[in-house]
């Protein structure tokens, strides 16, 4: 990427985003190539590299969606579309991803179209299967959401106009995966494993960042009661950094865990978030959910998170934070990834 003045929104963007984009692209290429190797140690390392490259690509879509990379929105959109091909989110449009995520910020709400609680409540057998798979650490709920994303124009009436594009992407990506499945099944299986790992990382980071439920208002006029209320937004947003002591570890997810800082200034690039977090909290551990607690919540609630509507008196705000910090309680949302634009 060029360091041409005026191209990048932030003075240091040319450096940080060039490295991030380069890592996503080169890591994807090297990781995928390594799946063909005859050595299983190389295969294992390649799966991890590929999964992480796709994860970085996903978080770069998030950066582009906030127009944090380039000055011009159209340049952010171009990069976001390229990254969506790397992380498997190209079946829908980048604009749909961006719109849903912006509604999340503007409305202070989890704005969706797909009522998955109702879906599960009406299909007990499906719910049992999903829970069984989740017990085995297979992210079945996310697979369901991504299946809807793959066939978005056939499932969501408001997106029927996207069918030609949708079918084209299905033909390209599906054709390539089918060819791998037929001619190099090991590669297809290892790619699928890398994709599942990416899903785990994305939803692990998402799961405890907010305590509010979803509302079915994606294609409706906003009814968000807390729209524009910055104090309420901060009270119900939670930071789940990987480490405060070893802050550079958070770069593994482009600092996505500094979530209160991100919601305080959603246009701030990822590499500026730690400084804002320090300004807001003084890096006091009482304002974050420790990594050990996150792991415990993710492990112990992997089944109970599937169709488990919370009662009205469930802990929220400061009480939610304290409960999450203790690593106890049925805490955590599921399948709320910014990649699923519905």
MOFEN-V972538 format. One record per residue. OMEGA is omega in whole degrees, 0 to 359 (* if undefined). NEAR is the number of other C-alpha atoms within 10 Angstrom. D_LAST is the distance of its C-alpha to the last C-alpha in Angstrom with 2 decimals. Layout:
omega near d_last
OMEGA NEAR D_LAST
OMEGA NEAR D_LAST
//
This chain:
omega near d_last
180 11 32.28
176 9 34.78
181 13 35.75
179 8 36.39
177 9 36.66
180 11 33.84
181 17 31.34
184 22 29.80
182 18 28.63
185 16 30.49
180 11 34.07
183 15 33.32
182 19 30.11
181 19 32.09
187 13 33.16
181 15 30.21
175 21 27.56
179 16 30.02
183 13 30.58
180 18 26.90
179 18 26.04
178 15 29.29
181 18 28.65
183 25 25.19
182 20 26.73
178 15 30.08
177 21 28.76
181 24 26.44
181 16 29.44
179 14 31.95
180 26 29.80
179 21 29.04
181 14 32.72
178 22 33.84
181 24 32.17
185 17 34.94
182 13 37.72
182 9 40.13
184 10 40.34
176 12 37.96
176 11 38.24
178 14 36.99
182 21 34.16
178 16 33.16
181 14 33.31
178 26 31.35
180 25 28.50
180 19 28.30
180 23 28.62
180 33 25.97
182 29 23.47
177 25 24.31
178 29 24.20
177 29 20.64
178 27 19.80
177 28 21.53
179 28 19.75
180 28 16.36
174 24 17.86
173 26 19.34
178 28 16.00
178 22 15.48
179 23 18.99
180 26 18.52
177 24 15.46
182 20 17.96
183 24 20.63
186 23 22.74
186 31 24.31
177 22 25.88
184 14 27.33
181 14 25.77
183 14 22.06
176 12 22.49
174 16 23.95
181 21 21.08
180 21 18.72
179 13 21.13
179 20 21.31
179 28 17.56
178 18 17.32
180 16 20.23
180 27 18.88
175 23 15.64
181 16 18.15
185 20 19.93
173 25 17.19
181 19 15.53
187 23 12.32
182 23 13.77
171 25 12.36
182 26 9.73
175 19 11.27
181 23 12.25
178 14 11.97
177 15 8.22
183 23 8.17
182 22 10.98
181 14 9.92
182 22 7.10
178 25 9.79
176 17 12.50
177 19 11.33
181 19 11.56
185 17 15.06
182 18 16.22
189 19 15.28
188 24 16.20
172 24 13.40
187 21 10.34
184 26 8.08
171 21 5.13
186 16 4.97
179 19 6.08
187 12 9.56
174 17 10.79
177 14 14.03
178 10 14.93
181 13 14.14
182 17 16.56
181 13 19.01
183 11 19.52
184 10 20.02
180 11 22.59
177 11 23.62
179 13 20.20
179 19 19.99
180 14 23.48
180 12 22.77
179 23 19.74
179 22 21.96
179 14 24.85
179 16 23.05
176 20 21.77
179 17 25.43
178 12 26.35
171 14 23.96
186 19 21.75
187 21 18.11
178 22 17.24
178 20 14.24
177 21 12.69
176 15 14.11
180 14 12.38
180 19 8.88
175 21 10.30
175 14 11.82
180 20 8.75
181 24 7.97
183 22 11.68
188 16 11.80
184 24 8.69
178 21 11.25
183 17 13.01
184 14 10.47
184 14 8.47
183 9 11.54
183 11 10.63
180 15 10.45
181 13 13.75
182 11 15.63
189 15 14.22
180 16 15.91
178 11 18.95
181 15 17.24
180 22 14.94
179 17 18.15
180 12 20.09
178 19 17.99
181 16 18.09
182 13 21.82
183 11 22.53
179 15 20.77
179 14 21.37
180 12 24.92
179 12 25.72
179 19 24.56
178 15 26.50
178 13 29.51
182 16 29.41
182 14 29.14
189 10 32.19
179 11 34.37
185 14 33.50
178 14 31.73
179 15 32.40
179 21 30.38
181 20 27.42
181 15 27.64
175 20 28.02
179 21 25.09
178 15 22.91
178 17 24.45
180 25 23.70
177 20 20.02
177 19 20.00
177 20 21.85
178 22 19.30
180 23 16.59
181 20 19.14
183 14 19.86
183 22 16.37
173 20 15.60
180 22 19.23
182 20 18.92
200 22 15.75
184 21 17.08
186 24 19.64
177 22 18.69
180 25 17.76
181 22 19.00
181 15 16.87
178 11 14.62
176 18 11.11
187 16 11.09
186 15 9.37
185 18 10.00
182 18 7.17
181 12 9.33
174 9 12.43
185 7 15.22
173 16 14.95
186 12 16.89
183 17 16.77
184 10 20.34
180 14 20.64
178 17 19.43
181 13 21.92
186 12 23.71
179 14 24.34
178 10 26.59
179 13 24.12
180 22 21.46
181 18 24.02
184 16 25.18
174 19 21.82
187 23 20.94
180 27 22.76
181 23 24.10
180 29 24.30
177 23 26.43
178 25 27.88
171 17 31.31
182 18 33.10
179 9 36.43
191 8 35.34
182 12 32.82
177 13 32.56
181 14 30.77
177 19 27.67
176 16 27.59
177 13 26.45
180 20 22.93
175 22 23.68
183 23 24.50
180 25 20.97
176 25 22.75
194 24 24.36
175 24 21.41
177 27 23.52
179 26 25.05
180 23 21.75
175 18 20.72
177 18 24.28
188 12 24.04
179 18 20.63
182 16 22.45
178 20 24.85
188 23 24.90
184 25 24.60
174 17 28.36
185 14 29.17
179 23 27.16
180 21 29.95
179 14 32.45
177 19 30.35
179 20 29.70
179 14 33.48
183 11 34.17
190 14 31.97
186 15 33.12
183 11 36.23
177 16 34.60
181 11 35.56
183 13 34.11
181 11 33.67
181 19 30.55
175 24 28.67
183 25 27.64
182 20 30.03
180 16 28.91
178 14 31.02
178 17 29.30
179 24 25.85
181 13 27.13
179 15 28.65
182 23 25.57
181 24 23.42
188 13 26.18
185 16 27.32
185 19 24.00
178 22 22.27
185 20 22.79
178 15 22.74
183 21 19.27
183 21 17.94
178 19 17.63
181 13 19.90
182 10 19.17
178 13 21.39
183 7 24.22
183 7 24.61
180 6 27.41
182 12 25.60
179 17 26.57
177 16 24.74
183 17 25.62
180 14 28.91
176 11 29.42
180 20 26.08
180 26 27.18
179 17 30.58
179 17 29.27
179 25 26.98
179 21 29.93
181 16 32.06
183 21 29.74
176 15 29.87
177 14 27.77
184 19 24.51
168 25 22.60
173 21 19.25
182 23 15.58
173 19 13.92
180 25 11.04
185 19 9.62
176 21 9.94
178 21 9.18
180 27 9.03
191 22 5.73
180 27 3.81
* 26 0.00
//
